[in-house]
Amino acid sequence: MNVTKNEIKDRQLHIEDYLQMVSAEQKEYAEVSTYSRITENNDIMADFQKDELLEEILQSDNLNKAYKKVKSNKGAGGVDGMSVDELLWFLKDNQKQLIQKLKNGKYKPNPVRRVEIPKETKGETRKLGVPTVVDRVFQQAITQVLSPIYEEQFSENSYGFRPKRGAHNALKQCQQEVNEGYVYVVDIDLEKFFDTVCQSKLIEVLSRTIKDGRVISLIHKYLNAGVIRNGMFEKTHVGMPQGGPLSPLLSNIMLNELDKELEGRGHRFVRYADDCMIFCKSKKSAVRTLENIIPFIEGKLFLKVNREKTKVAHINKVKYLGYSFYRYKGKCRLRVHPKSIVKMKAKLKELTSRNNGWGNEHRALKLTQFIRGWVNYFAMADMKSTLSKVDEWLRHRIRCIYWKQWKKVKTRFSNLKKLGVEKEKAWICANMRNGNWYCSGYFVLQTAFNNKRLREFGFITLTEQYLKICVN
């Protein structure tokens, strides 16, 4: 794929190509020094203009690693339409020019492509911003260099988007806090966190650690690169795009300010991304904690607390990371939250739809992938009896698919005999005139499509997968 110098401009889709343009670039690096005026402690600011963090980010080994990461993650293209498959050739032809622009401070990130996905709450959507694949590589390169630096600063109580940490670690700490008597929880909900982050505050926090003004400038450009929605450009003076490789790290850097405040006040807490729970021994203490922490979140971090969803509750009434909690023989144990079960069944219903045009082998593959992923995530929960009921319903749906596919009496009769059903019973069953769902619940079909047979067809059950990896 040959790309001319002029085509770089076409690929970059610079902001000035749109009618609603952002005004000229902010005086490049000279203006970066203004960030020092909004830091809380100017004494910690060094002569960061002379640091060489950007050179470290742009090292060939780091960029190659970033490219491989973006390539492995795949994903849709951004506003310029370039796919991950085209990325290698474009970088080969234009890498030197792009790196020079980055070093000179003249690189202009593209706006992100707005994608909205539905949330669990009816009527609400999560706004994602999909960067171009080129911007994804540079964001990933920045993340790879900054992550080890900030890992030394992050709290031990933070678990989201961090190496060798995950949801299961967060849940284990929750159990530990409850077992030690901290059974009341302040469940903090930050309203539209990614959309409401104060960019000036984030830049201030970044400037305390990052001493290379060019890196600060580049991150700031990514923050206010703008959004393309329905073909129209929108400015982004507030918030950060959720969807790029850099966003998880920036969210942790911002919320690490909350972590340090909670630690300074002596609170026990667990945070996974923007989901934070503070543990207290009494309801009165929890209410007081909530009243005292809201002014810090809103007055110091300039984030908005959702008063309707933020609550003080006993651990038995809390949903966290899809799990719910209960106590048995004095110990905290986990269940799958009822909302997570509803969501799971909705997905299984979608995968076993008779109208999606899939063959049975492909359907079995998709079901297997989903079941393994779902059970692996909820492996800490006590859910054997729940999964048995879901499996019964799922087998019924699978039998219904086959029964509808066979359609004609002769086909049904022939296939039932192949599955080992006696000739007389097969003939009676094949001539039933009831609906597909009713017929697929008939004991003859249940016998023909037993667990062993379905396993031969490639269908696995939630229960057998759970028993393989159950941690309880």
Disulfide bonds with the S-S distance in Angstrom:
none
